[in-house]
């Protein structure tokens, strides 16, 4: 064989081998280049938070600190719909959902959330609003109303995404509360619904003693020896019976008042230094610290378990700090372990936003019970509940507007408990106006009084007439939904027809 042919064969062999390895790695080569390109186009290294959100320890994991609108962040890693980020604060690292990022740097007006509900913003000579954060600070000592709002902290009034789910339709609900003990008589409550206008039940997922309605892997793990067998054994059959009778289900969670959790997780409670134990209200039930993210995670994981079982809506009750503790706080007798230096209003809103984000993934609605006084108070009453702050981040807001809970003189009424229609009518007008401060507020579904209050002077027995008066007071203002509260779950059926 001559040399030219040998050279040709050798060259051809080398070329074939080279082409083999090139094409063998072609897919990997181009896919790597494509991913890099997509990251560069979709996610620049520096971005901003577009909506109040919470950092996670891992993808879809436990919550850490919260991030407000306008926070500058650096992207360190991308995994599908999640990004691992850092902020200017060295300890603020974690995972956040990609949908809460933006390239747009917001102005002070948008970053300072409380500006959204101010109705009297001064203007300069050119007519422009003086609405930057520094200017508002200067006004704090001169305008009481602005001071109240400013002290709430960085709460968010920018509207969030809320939806009505096709697979979870909801009309006006007319609900009664059923306690865990009441579950033994569920057939009677189904008859109640058939014979009245009631179309929904509020069931305790977790009551303030920490007892759980159903078998819960989350609760069993967290509570340990404090875990008590669930009230309902076959939850699937139980839910099916209610659904077969067209009952809409709200799952009530006693959020930060929880005896079982406090016993098994002492470090997560509000510490009362007087007794070196968890703070207990007058009913002797201990309180947990709303600042503690372990408690956030526990309550929301329970809510998600309930959602998977078929609950349509989760109602967070006791989603607040204990009331009447100003003197204890003033004398430094209560320790909250406020890790992230948040105000009370900030942390309550942030918890509810976190809960809403998680439950929305399951197409389940989020609701919050609030003190009735919150609807007519300009601040958070030192319990962390401020109307606009909460209404902005939940689907439904449930004020506990019980006439017996208002002091004499409210709305000019000597004894509000004796005037259920007038009290509820005035109150409803007020909370509707509060909601008008927001672009996308929660729908109001009021708790009404289904009990008598013998502890107050000259109380009125609440029976059929009193129920009808309250329902009418709501209806004339356009609110057709309501929830009836009676701790023992006993109701006058004729009042609900």
C-alpha positions in Angstrom: 0.0 0.0 0.0 1.4 3.4 -1.0 2.0 6.2 1.5 -0.8 8.6 0.2 -3.4 5.9 0.8 -2.1 5.2 4.3 -2.2 8.9 5.1 -5.7 9.1 3.8 -6.9 6.2 5.9 -5.2 7.6 9.1 -6.7 11.0 8.5 -10.2 9.6 7.9 -10.0 7.5 11.0 -8.9 10.5 13.2 -11.7 12.5 11.6 -14.3 9.9 12.4 -13.2 9.5 16.0 -13.2 13.3 16.5 -16.7 13.6 15.0 -17.9 10.8 17.2 -16.9 12.6 20.4 -18.1 15.9 19.2 -21.6 14.6 18.5 -21.6 12.4 21.5 -21.3 15.5 23.7 -23.4 17.8 21.5 -26.5 17.6 23.6 -24.7 18.3 26.9 -22.7 21.1 25.3 -25.7 23.0 24.0 -28.0 22.3 26.9 -25.4 23.8 29.3 -25.1 26.9 27.1 -28.8 27.2 26.8 -29.4 27.0 30.6 -26.7 29.7 31.2 -28.3 31.9 28.6 -31.8 31.5 30.1 -30.5 32.3 33.6 -28.9 35.5 32.3 -32.0 36.6 30.4 -34.6 35.7 33.0 -32.8 36.4 36.3 -30.1 39.0 36.5 -27.8 38.6 39.5 -29.4 41.6 41.3 -33.2 42.0 41.7 -35.9 43.2 44.1 -38.7 41.7 46.1 -42.0 42.6 44.4 -44.4 41.3 47.1 -44.2 40.5 50.8 -42.8 37.0 51.1 -40.9 34.7 53.4 -37.4 33.2 53.0 -37.3 29.4 53.5 -34.6 27.2 54.9 -34.9 24.9 51.9 -37.1 24.7 48.7 -40.7 24.8 50.0 -39.3 24.3 53.5 -39.6 26.0 56.9 -40.0 29.7 57.0 -37.3 32.1 58.1 -37.3 35.9 58.0 -39.7 37.8 55.8 -38.8 40.2 53.0 -40.8 43.3 52.3 -41.4 45.0 48.9 -38.3 46.7 47.5 -35.7 44.6 49.3 -32.6 44.3 47.1 -31.4 40.8 46.7 -28.6 38.9 45.0 -29.3 35.6 43.3 -26.9 32.8 44.2 -28.6 29.7 42.8 -31.7 28.8 40.7 -33.7 25.6 41.0 -36.9 25.5 38.8 -39.3 28.0 40.4 -37.1 28.8 43.4 -34.0 30.9 43.8 -31.4 30.9 46.6 -30.7 34.5 47.5 -28.8 36.8 49.9 -29.5 40.4 51.0 -27.5 43.2 52.4 -27.9 41.6 55.8 -25.4 38.7 56.0 -27.7 36.3 57.9 -30.6 36.8 55.4 -30.0 33.9 53.1 -32.5 31.4 51.9 -34.9 30.2 49.2 -37.7 32.3 47.8 -40.2 31.7 45.0 -39.1 33.2 41.7 -42.5 34.8 41.1 -41.8 37.3 43.9 -38.8 38.9 42.1 -38.7 41.9 39.9 -36.0 43.9 38.1 -37.8 47.2 38.8 -36.5 49.3 41.7 -39.5 50.8 43.4 -39.8 54.3 44.7 -40.1 55.3 48.3 -43.9 55.6 47.9 -44.1 51.9 47.1 -41.6 50.7 49.6 -43.1 52.5 52.5 -46.2 50.4 52.7 -48.3 52.4 55.2 -48.5 55.3 52.8 -51.2 53.4 51.0 -53.9 54.1 53.6 -53.1 57.7 54.4 -56.0 59.9 53.1 -54.4 63.3 53.7 -51.0 63.4 52.1 -49.5 66.9 52.0 -48.2 68.3 48.7 -45.3 70.6 47.9 -45.5 73.9 45.9 -45.6 72.1 42.6 -48.5 69.9 43.8 -46.4 66.7 44.1 -47.1 64.4 47.0 -44.6 64.5 49.9 -44.7 60.8 50.4 -41.1 59.6 50.9 -40.3 57.7 54.1 -38.1 60.4 55.6 -40.8 63.1 55.2 -43.3 60.9 56.9 -40.9 60.4 59.8 -40.8 64.1 60.3 -44.6 64.2 60.6 -44.8 61.4 63.2 -44.8 63.7 66.2 -47.2 66.2 64.8 -50.1 64.1 63.4 -51.5 61.4 65.7 -53.3 59.5 63.0 -50.1 59.2 60.9 -48.1 58.2 64.0 -50.5 55.3 64.6 -50.0 54.0 61.1 -46.3 54.6 61.2 -45.9 52.5 64.4 -47.4 49.5 62.6 -44.0 49.1 60.8 -43.5 47.9 57.3 -46.9 46.3 56.7 -48.0 45.8 53.1 -51.0 47.5 51.5 -50.1 46.8 47.9 -52.6 44.3 46.6 -51.8 40.6 46.3 -53.1 38.0 44.0 -56.4 36.4 45.2 -58.5 34.0 43.2 -61.8 32.2 43.3 -61.1 28.6 42.4 -63.2 26.8 39.9 -62.6 23.5 41.7 -63.5 25.1 45.1 -66.5 27.4 44.4 -67.7 29.6 47.2 -70.9 31.6 47.5 -72.2 33.5 50.5 -71.6 31.1 53.5 -73.9 30.9 56.5 -72.1 28.9 59.0 -72.3 27.6 62.6 -69.3 26.7 64.7 -69.1 23.1 65.9 -66.7 22.2 68.7 -64.7 19.0 68.9 -67.3 17.6 71.3 -70.0 18.6 69.0 -68.6 16.2 66.4 -70.4 13.4 68.2 -73.7 14.9 67.1 -72.8 15.8 63.5 -76.0 14.2 62.1 -78.0 16.7 64.2 -76.0 19.6 62.6 -76.6 18.2 59.1 -80.4 18.2 60.0 -79.9 21.8 61.1 -78.5 22.7 57.7 -81.3 21.0 55.9 -84.0 22.8 57.9 -82.4 26.3 57.9 -80.3 28.7 55.8 -77.1 27.2 57.2 -74.8 25.9 54.4 -71.4 25.7 56.1 -69.8 24.4 59.2 -66.8 25.8 61.1 -65.0 22.8 62.5 -62.0 22.8 64.9 -59.0 21.4 63.2 -57.0 22.4 66.3 -58.7 24.0 69.4 -56.9 26.2 72.0 -56.0 23.1 74.1 -54.1 21.9 71.0 -56.3 18.9 70.4 -56.5 17.8 66.7 -59.6 16.8 64.8 -58.0 14.1 62.6 -54.9 11.9 62.6 -52.1 14.2 61.8 -48.5 13.1 61.1 -47.4 16.7 61.6 -49.0 17.0 65.1 -47.8 13.5 66.2 -44.2 14.5 65.3 -44.3 18.0 66.9 -46.3 17.2 70.0 -44.7 13.9 71.1 -46.3 12.7 74.3 -48.7 15.7 74.3 -50.4 14.3 71.2 -53.9 13.1 72.0 -55.8 10.7 69.8 -57.9 12.6 67.2 -61.6 13.2 67.6 -62.5 11.6 64.3 -61.0 8.3 63.3 -62.2 7.9 59.7 -61.8 11.4 58.4 -62.4 10.5 54.8 -65.8 9.0 55.6 -66.6 12.0 57.8 -65.8 14.5 55.1 -67.7 12.5 52.5 -70.8 12.6 54.6 -70.7 16.4 54.9 -69.9 16.9 51.3 -72.7 14.6 50.3 -75.0 17.0 52.1 -73.5 20.0 50.4 -71.8 21.4 53.4 -69.0 23.9 52.8 -66.2 23.3 55.3 -64.1 25.8 57.2 -61.3 24.5 59.3 -60.6 26.6 62.4 -57.1 26.6 63.8 -56.3 28.2 67.2 -53.1 29.7 66.0 -51.0 31.2 68.8 -53.0 29.9 71.8 -52.2 26.2 72.1 -51.7 24.2 75.3 -50.4 21.0 73.9 -47.8 22.7 71.8 -46.7 24.8 74.7 -46.2 21.8 76.9 -44.0 20.0 74.4 -42.2 23.1 73.0 -41.6 25.4 76.0 -38.9 27.5 74.2 -41.5 28.6 71.6 -43.9 30.2 74.1 -44.2 33.7 75.4 -42.1 33.6 78.6 -43.7 35.1 81.7 -40.8 36.0 83.9 -43.0 36.3 87.0 -43.4 32.5 87.1 -40.7 31.4 84.7 -43.2 29.6 82.5 -45.4 30.3 79.4 -47.7 33.3 79.7 -51.3 32.2 80.5 -54.4 34.2 80.0 -57.2 34.3 82.5 -58.5 30.9 81.2 -55.1 29.4 82.2 -54.3 28.4 78.6 -50.7 29.2 77.5 -49.7 31.5 74.6 -47.1 30.9 71.9 -44.9 33.6 70.5 -46.1 34.7 67.0 -42.5 35.7 66.3 -41.5 32.0 66.3 -41.3 30.4 62.8 -41.6 26.9 64.2 -45.1 27.8 65.2 -45.8 29.3 61.8 -44.7 26.1 60.1 -46.7 23.8 62.5 -50.0 25.7 62.0 -49.6 25.9 58.2 -48.6 22.3 57.8 -51.8 21.3 59.8 -53.8 23.6 57.5 -52.3 21.9 54.4 -53.2 18.4 55.8 -56.8 19.7 56.3 -56.8 21.0 52.8 -55.8 17.6 51.4 -58.6 16.0 53.4 -61.2 18.3 51.6 -61.6 21.4 53.7 -62.6 24.4 51.5 -61.2 27.1 53.7 -58.8 27.5 56.7 -59.8 30.0 59.4 -57.0 31.2 61.6 -58.3 32.1 65.1 -56.3 33.6 67.9 -54.0 34.9 65.2 -52.8 37.6 67.5 -50.9 38.5 70.6 -52.5 38.2 74.0 -54.5 41.2 75.1 -54.3 43.3 78.3 -50.6 42.8 78.8 -49.4 46.4 78.4 -48.3 46.6 82.1 -46.5 43.4 81.9 -44.7 44.5 78.8 -43.9 47.9 80.3 -42.2 46.2 83.2 -40.4 43.8 81.0 -42.2 40.7 82.4 -42.9 39.1 79.0 -40.2 37.7 76.7 -41.3 37.1 73.1 -37.9 36.2 71.5 -38.4 38.6 68.7 -35.6 37.2 66.5 -36.2 39.5 63.5 -37.1 42.7 65.4 -40.6 42.9 63.9 -43.6 44.9 65.2 -46.6 43.0 66.2 -48.6 44.1 63.2 -45.7 43.1 60.9 -45.5 39.6 62.2 -49.2 38.9 62.2 -49.5 40.1 58.6 -46.4 38.1 57.5 -47.7 34.9 59.1 -51.0 35.2 57.3 -49.3 36.1 54.0 -47.1 33.0 54.3 -50.3 30.9 55.1 -52.1 32.4 52.1 -49.2 31.6 49.8 -49.1 28.0 50.9 -52.8 27.3 50.8 -53.3 29.0 47.5 -51.2 26.2 46.0 -53.9 23.8 47.1 -56.7 26.1 45.9 -58.0 26.5 49.4 -59.0 29.9 50.9 -57.4 31.7 53.8 -59.5 33.5 56.5 -58.7 35.3 59.7 -60.8 36.0 62.8 -60.1 39.5 64.3 -61.3 41.3 67.4 -64.4 43.3 66.7 -62.7 46.4 68.1 -60.2 46.2 65.3 -62.8 47.2 62.8 -63.2 50.6 64.4 -59.7 51.1 65.8 -56.9 53.1 64.0 -54.1 50.9 65.4 -53.6 47.3 66.2 -54.8 47.5 69.9 -51.4 46.1 70.9 -52.4 42.6 69.7 -50.9 42.9 66.2 -54.3 43.0 64.5 -54.7 46.0 62.2 -57.7 45.9 59.8 -56.1 46.9 56.5 -52.9 44.9 57.3 -54.9 41.7 57.6 -57.6 42.3 55.1 -55.0 42.8 52.4 -53.4 39.4 52.7 -56.3 37.0 53.3 -59.3 36.0 51.2 -61.9 36.4 54.0 -61.8 38.5 57.2 -64.1 37.5 60.1 -64.6 40.3 62.7 -66.0 39.0 66.0 -68.7 41.7 66.3 -70.5 40.4 69.3 -72.7 43.1 70.9 -71.8 41.9 74.4 -68.1 42.7 73.8 -68.6 46.4 73.4 -68.6 48.9 76.2 -71.4 51.2 76.9 -71.3 54.3 74.8 -70.2 52.6 71.6 -72.2 54.1 68.7 -74.1 56.1 71.4 -75.6 52.9 72.8 -75.9 52.7 76.5 -75.9 48.9 76.4 -74.8 47.5 73.0 -75.7 44.0 74.1 -79.4 45.1 74.2 -79.2 46.5 70.7 -77.9 43.8 68.3 -79.4 45.3 65.1 -78.1 48.8 65.7 -74.7 47.8 66.9 -74.1 45.4 63.9 -75.5 47.9 61.4 -73.2 50.7 62.5 -70.3 48.4 62.7 -70.9 46.9 59.3 -70.9 50.4 57.7 -67.5 51.1 59.4 -65.7 48.0 58.3 -66.9 48.4 54.7 -65.3 51.8 54.7 -62.1 50.3 56.1 -62.0 47.9 53.3 -62.4 50.8 50.8 -58.9 51.8 51.8 -57.5 48.8 49.9 -57.5 47.9 46.2 -58.2 44.2 46.8 -59.5 43.7 50.3 -60.7 40.4 51.9 -64.4 39.7 51.8 -66.1 40.4 55.1 -67.9 37.5 56.8 -68.8 38.5 60.3 -69.0 36.4 63.4 -72.3 37.0 65.1 -73.4 36.3 68.6 -75.2 33.0 69.2 -74.8 33.1 73.0 -76.0 35.1 76.0 -73.6 37.0 78.2 -74.7 36.8 81.8 -71.4 38.2 83.0 -72.4 41.7 81.9 -75.0 43.8 83.7 -78.5 43.9 82.2 -77.6 41.3 79.5 -80.0 40.2 76.9 -80.9 36.5 76.2 -79.8 35.8 72.7 -82.3 33.5 71.0 -84.3 33.5 67.7 -85.1 37.2 67.6 -81.5 38.3 68.4 -80.0 36.1 65.7 -82.4 37.4 63.1 -81.7 41.1 64.1 -78.0 40.6 63.6 -78.4 38.8 60.3 -80.7 41.6 59.1 -78.2 44.3 60.1 -75.6 42.7 57.9 -77.9 42.1 55.0 -79.2 45.6 54.7 -75.5 46.7 54.2 -75.0 44.1 51.5 -73.3 41.4 53.6 -75.1 38.0 53.1 -72.4 35.8 54.7 -72.0 35.2 58.4 -70.7 32.8 61.0 -72.5 32.1 64.3 -70.5 31.5 67.4 -71.6 29.6 70.4 -68.7 27.8 72.3 -71.0 24.9 73.3 -72.4 24.7 69.7 -76.0 25.0 70.7 -78.2 27.1 68.5 -81.8 28.3 68.1 -82.8 26.8 64.8 -85.6 29.2 64.1 -83.3 32.1 64.2 -81.3 30.6 61.3 -84.3 30.0 59.0 
